[in-house]
Amino acid sequence: MRALAIALLLAPAIARAGELCEPNARRAEGRYKGAIVDLDVKGADIHDVFRLLSDVGRVNIVVPDDVAGKVTLRLKRVPWDQVACTIAAVHRLAIDVNGNVLLVTRRPPAK
């Protein structure tokens, strides 16, 4: 019962299945549904930023050790899921949704 309640709370914030961020596709206005955040970081480790976004978005995020890098962001009034997708695009990452867990992985090189 508790798991069902958590799933229902998270449903508007994350996609049902598949990838959170669609590569090379423009999202329609209003498609991001996450909580609005202001974020100002300089040279922050992306592991730390994703941890922060998991707290704000109330989701579970797994970032393996092979995903590494720094990010500098200054964003005002942006949905947390749009922030996550922006970081993923800059670092060529994929964010896959599996239930209530988001898995951040490196994208395979383009052919």
GIWORA-V145792 format. One record per run of one state. SS is the DSSP state (H for helix, E for strand, L for the rest). FROM is the first residue (numbers start at 1). TO is the last residue. If there is no record, write none. Layout:
ss->SS from->FROM to->TO
ss->SS from->FROM to->TO
//
This chain:
ss->L from->1 to->1
ss->H from->2 to->10
ss->L from->11 to->17
ss->E from->18 to->19
ss->L from->20 to->35
ss->E from->36 to->45
ss->H from->46 to->57
ss->L from->58 to->59
ss->E from->60 to->63
ss->L from->64 to->69
ss->E from->70 to->79
ss->H from->80 to->90
ss->L from->91 to->92
ss->E from->93 to->98
ss->L from->99 to->100
ss->E from->101 to->106
ss->L from->107 to->111
//
